Amino acid sequence: MKKLVFYLFFYCIASTSNACDVCGYGNAINTMGLLPQFSNSFLGFRYANQNFITTHPDDNDKEADRFMQIELTGRYVCSKRFQCSFSVPFAINQQVGSDNIHTKGWGDISAFVTYAAMPTTKIGGTSFYHALQLTGGIKMPTGTYKSDFSIPTFNEHLYPGTGTWDIMPAINYIINNKHIGFNLDFSIKYNATNKCSYKMGNQSNGNFKMFYNKNTSVATFIPFIAIGCLSSQADINASNEVLYTGGYEWNLQFGTDFKIKNFMLGLQYLKPIAQNWNAGYSCHESKVSVRILYFFFNK
């Protein structure tokens, strides 16, 4: 039986602050990508970088919000049905405009449990196989939040942490044969209210991906293309909806994975094709991500 290529997706975007009238989104990215050898555990690192350009409605000044994140990530296969995974991020963020601000520090740790609701199963007499996964995740308030910043235009999203315990359920379905496959996933992030009575809007994410699996005597090559949709509800501050927060985005994603022996290198580029963030005042430019993973068999 040909092994399926599984895609675990958790995309988490924090929201903006009441200290900044309009600010960019986007530093907490938890994206596994296409992962071969689903039955094996792994350890690795992931890197992501993305930028937002924001125009402030009061004076038309522009600023750039830049978010970079480096993660230690891993997965442990507990059994044929259950897996556990984690993410430990380190954020380096920057706001460039009327005020230049730099922040860095450990972010919020996330942990996930995945259940194979439908293990790899052949579809009738065809050459295709499919599978279904259900995932439950939790994000812990371990990162730095609410440092002593006196600048009124400070973007709260620049903090490495959010100060909340958040829940992240996800569902993932995949169908493929020896070479070609399709992946459909959907996830939600339910945000709690932090110690400052601020609740970042709940976020949802969906993706439809097509990939090609090419095996050679030396390496496995997996290019892919996907269309995705992100959305975020408005933030809540002391029971009041925060202006210029929330929005949505449609994007295209391109990338590839190279696997040689137990190592895999993954590259991905994301480009929005339609968006409306913060009532149209923020523009998401692009996102680039890289990952390096080492797979190992459980004893």
C-alpha positions as CSV (number, residue, x, y, z in Angstrom):
1,M,0.0,0.0,0.0
2,K,1.3,3.4,-0.9
3,K,1.7,5.7,2.0
4,L,-0.3,8.9,1.9
5,V,1.4,12.3,2.2
6,F,-0.2,14.1,5.1
7,Y,-0.6,17.8,5.6
8,L,-1.0,19.2,9.1
9,F,-2.1,22.8,9.2
10,F,-2.4,25.2,12.0
11,Y,-2.3,28.9,11.1
12,C,-2.6,31.3,14.0
13,I,-2.7,35.1,13.5
14,A,-2.9,37.4,16.4
15,S,-4.8,40.7,16.2
16,T,-4.1,44.4,16.7
17,S,-3.9,46.6,19.7
18,N,-6.1,49.4,21.1
19,A,-2.9,51.4,21.4
20,C,-2.5,51.5,17.6
21,D,-5.4,52.6,15.4
22,V,-4.5,50.3,12.6
23,C,-1.7,47.7,12.6
24,G,-0.5,44.7,10.6
25,Y,-1.2,41.1,11.4
26,G,0.7,38.0,11.2
27,N,3.7,36.7,13.2
28,A,2.4,33.4,14.7
29,I,2.5,30.9,11.9
30,N,2.3,27.2,12.6
31,T,2.4,25.4,9.3
32,M,3.6,21.9,8.9
33,G,3.2,21.6,5.1
34,L,3.2,18.4,3.2
35,L,4.9,15.7,5.3
36,P,5.8,12.3,3.9
37,Q,6.4,9.3,6.3
38,F,3.3,10.0,8.3
39,S,4.1,6.9,10.5
40,N,7.4,8.4,11.6
41,S,8.3,10.9,14.3
42,F,10.4,14.0,13.6
43,L,12.3,17.0,15.0
44,G,13.1,20.1,13.1
45,F,13.1,23.9,12.7
46,R,10.8,26.2,10.8
47,Y,11.3,29.8,9.7
48,A,8.7,32.2,8.4
49,N,8.9,35.9,7.4
50,Q,6.0,38.1,6.3
51,N,5.3,41.9,5.9
52,F,2.3,44.2,6.2
53,I,2.0,47.8,4.9
54,T,-0.5,49.9,6.9
55,T,-1.9,53.4,6.2
56,H,-3.2,55.1,9.3
57,P,-6.7,56.7,8.8
58,D,-6.0,59.8,11.0
59,D,-3.0,61.2,9.1
60,N,-2.4,58.8,6.2
61,D,1.1,58.0,7.5
62,K,2.4,54.6,6.4
63,E,4.2,52.0,8.4
64,A,5.7,48.5,7.7
65,D,5.1,45.7,10.2
66,R,7.6,42.9,9.8
67,F,7.2,39.5,11.5
68,M,9.9,36.8,11.6
69,Q,9.5,33.6,13.5
70,I,11.9,30.6,14.1
71,E,10.3,27.5,15.6
72,L,11.5,24.3,17.2
73,T,8.9,21.7,16.2
74,G,8.4,18.0,16.6
75,R,6.1,15.1,16.2
76,Y,5.9,11.8,18.1
77,V,3.9,8.9,16.8
78,C,2.2,7.3,19.9
79,S,0.3,4.6,18.0
80,K,-1.3,3.9,14.6
81,R,-4.2,6.2,15.5
82,F,-2.6,8.9,17.7
83,Q,0.2,11.5,17.3
84,C,1.5,14.3,19.5
85,S,3.2,17.4,18.1
86,F,4.5,20.7,19.5
87,S,5.8,24.2,18.5
88,V,8.2,26.4,20.5
89,P,8.5,29.7,18.6
90,F,11.0,32.6,18.9
91,A,9.8,35.9,17.4
92,I,11.8,38.8,16.0
93,N,9.4,41.6,15.0
94,Q,9.7,45.2,13.8
95,Q,7.6,48.2,13.1
96,V,9.1,50.8,10.8
97,G,7.4,54.2,10.3
98,S,6.9,57.3,12.4
99,D,8.3,55.2,15.3
100,N,10.8,52.4,14.8
101,I,10.2,49.5,17.2
102,H,12.0,46.2,17.5
103,T,10.9,43.3,19.7
104,K,12.2,39.7,20.2
105,G,11.7,36.9,22.6
106,W,10.2,33.4,23.1
107,G,6.6,33.1,21.9
108,D,3.7,31.0,23.1
109,I,4.2,27.2,23.1
110,S,1.6,25.1,21.3
111,A,0.8,21.4,21.7
112,F,-1.4,19.2,19.4
113,V,-2.9,15.8,19.5
114,T,-4.0,14.2,16.2
115,Y,-6.4,11.3,15.8
116,A,-6.6,9.3,12.6
117,A,-10.4,9.1,12.4
118,M,-10.0,7.2,9.1
119,P,-6.6,5.6,8.6
120,T,-5.2,5.2,5.1
121,T,-7.9,3.3,3.1
122,K,-8.1,2.3,-0.5
123,I,-11.0,3.7,-2.5
124,G,-12.8,0.7,-4.0
125,G,-11.0,-0.8,-7.0
126,T,-9.1,2.4,-7.9
127,S,-5.5,3.2,-7.4
128,F,-6.4,6.0,-4.9
129,Y,-6.2,6.0,-1.1
130,H,-7.7,8.5,1.3
131,A,-7.6,9.4,5.0
132,L,-9.1,11.7,7.6
133,Q,-7.5,13.3,10.6
134,L,-8.9,15.3,13.5
135,T,-6.6,17.5,15.6
136,G,-7.0,19.3,18.9
137,G,-4.5,22.0,19.9
138,I,-3.8,24.4,22.7
139,K,-1.7,27.5,22.9
140,M,-0.2,28.4,26.3
141,P,0.7,32.0,27.5
142,T,4.4,31.3,27.8
143,G,5.6,34.1,25.6
144,T,6.4,37.7,26.6
145,Y,3.3,39.9,26.6
146,K,2.7,43.6,27.6
147,S,6.2,44.8,28.0
148,D,6.8,48.4,29.1
149,F,6.3,50.3,25.8
150,S,5.5,54.0,26.0
151,I,5.0,54.6,22.3
152,P,1.3,55.2,21.6
153,T,1.5,53.7,18.1
154,F,2.9,50.4,19.3
155,N,1.3,47.3,17.6
156,E,0.3,44.8,20.3
157,H,0.9,42.1,17.8
158,L,4.6,42.8,18.0
159,Y,4.7,41.2,21.4
160,P,6.1,37.6,21.1
161,G,3.2,36.3,23.2
162,T,-0.5,37.1,23.5
163,G,-1.2,36.4,27.2
164,T,-4.0,33.8,26.6
165,W,-4.8,30.1,26.6
166,D,-6.3,29.4,23.1
167,I,-7.9,26.4,21.6
168,M,-7.2,25.2,18.0
169,P,-9.3,22.4,16.5
170,A,-8.5,21.3,12.9
171,I,-9.7,18.7,10.3
172,N,-7.7,17.3,7.5
173,Y,-8.6,15.1,4.5
174,I,-6.3,13.8,1.8
175,I,-6.7,11.7,-1.3
176,N,-3.9,10.5,-3.5
177,N,-2.4,7.7,-5.6
178,K,1.2,6.9,-6.4
179,H,2.1,10.3,-7.8
180,I,-0.7,12.9,-7.5
181,G,-2.8,14.0,-4.6
182,F,-5.3,16.5,-3.2
183,N,-5.5,17.9,0.4
184,L,-8.4,19.8,2.0
185,D,-7.9,21.2,5.5
186,F,-9.7,23.6,7.8
187,S,-8.7,25.0,11.2
188,I,-10.1,27.5,13.8
189,K,-8.4,29.4,16.6
190,Y,-10.6,30.3,19.5
191,N,-8.9,33.2,21.4
192,A,-9.5,33.9,25.1
193,T,-9.5,37.2,26.9
194,N,-6.1,38.2,28.3
195,K,-5.3,39.9,31.7
196,C,-5.8,43.3,30.0
197,S,-9.4,42.5,29.1
198,Y,-8.4,42.3,25.5
199,K,-9.7,39.5,23.2
200,M,-8.1,39.0,19.8
201,G,-10.6,38.0,17.2
202,N,-11.1,34.3,16.5
203,Q,-9.4,33.1,13.3
204,S,-10.3,30.5,10.7
205,N,-8.3,29.1,7.9
206,G,-9.0,26.7,5.0
207,N,-6.8,25.4,2.2
208,F,-7.2,23.3,-0.9
209,K,-3.9,21.9,-2.2
210,M,-2.7,19.8,-5.1
211,F,0.7,18.1,-5.0
212,Y,2.8,15.7,-7.0
213,N,5.0,13.0,-5.5
214,K,8.1,12.1,-7.5
215,N,10.4,9.4,-6.2
216,T,14.0,8.8,-7.5
217,S,16.8,6.6,-6.3
218,V,18.3,9.5,-4.4
219,A,15.5,11.7,-3.2
220,T,11.7,12.4,-3.0
221,F,10.5,15.6,-4.7
222,I,7.0,17.0,-3.8
223,P,6.0,20.2,-5.5
224,F,2.6,21.7,-4.6
225,I,0.2,24.5,-5.4
226,A,-2.7,25.6,-3.1
227,I,-5.4,28.2,-2.7
228,G,-6.2,29.4,0.8
229,C,-8.6,31.6,2.7
230,L,-7.9,33.3,6.1
231,S,-10.4,35.3,8.1
232,S,-10.4,37.0,11.5
233,Q,-13.2,38.4,13.6
234,A,-12.9,41.9,15.1
235,D,-11.0,42.2,18.4
236,I,-12.8,42.9,21.7
237,N,-11.5,45.4,24.3
238,A,-13.4,45.5,27.6
239,S,-16.6,44.1,25.8
240,N,-16.3,46.7,23.0
241,E,-15.5,45.9,19.4
242,V,-12.2,47.5,18.4
243,L,-12.3,49.6,15.2
244,Y,-10.0,48.7,12.2
245,T,-9.5,45.0,13.3
246,G,-10.5,41.8,11.6
247,G,-10.8,40.9,7.9
248,Y,-10.1,38.2,5.4
249,E,-7.7,37.1,2.7
250,W,-7.6,34.8,-0.3
251,N,-4.1,33.6,-1.3
252,L,-2.1,31.4,-3.6
253,Q,0.7,29.2,-2.2
254,F,3.5,27.6,-4.1
255,G,6.2,25.3,-2.7
256,T,8.1,22.1,-2.7
257,D,9.7,19.5,-0.4
258,F,13.0,17.7,-0.9
259,K,13.5,14.5,1.1
260,I,16.9,12.8,1.1
261,K,17.2,9.8,3.5
262,N,15.9,11.0,6.9
263,F,16.1,14.7,6.1
264,M,13.6,17.0,4.5
265,L,13.9,20.6,3.3
266,G,10.7,22.5,2.6
267,L,10.1,25.8,0.9
268,Q,6.8,27.8,0.6
269,Y,5.8,31.2,-0.8
270,L,2.4,32.7,-0.2
271,K,0.9,35.7,-2.1
272,P,-2.5,37.2,-1.3
273,I,-4.8,37.6,-4.4
274,A,-7.7,39.4,-2.6
275,Q,-7.8,40.8,0.9
276,N,-9.5,43.3,3.2
277,W,-7.6,43.6,6.5
278,N,-8.4,46.3,9.1
279,A,-11.2,47.9,7.0
280,G,-8.7,48.0,4.0
281,Y,-6.0,50.0,5.8
282,S,-3.6,47.1,6.1
283,C,-2.1,45.2,3.1
284,H,-0.5,41.8,3.5
285,E,2.4,41.7,1.0
286,S,3.6,38.1,1.1
287,K,5.0,35.3,3.3
288,V,8.0,33.1,2.9
289,S,8.7,30.0,5.0
290,V,11.4,27.3,5.2
291,R,11.6,24.1,7.2
292,I,14.2,21.5,7.9
293,L,13.1,18.2,9.5
294,Y,14.7,15.0,10.6
295,F,12.6,11.9,10.5
296,F,13.2,8.9,12.8
297,F,11.4,5.6,13.4
298,N,9.9,4.9,16.8
299,K,11.3,2.0,18.7
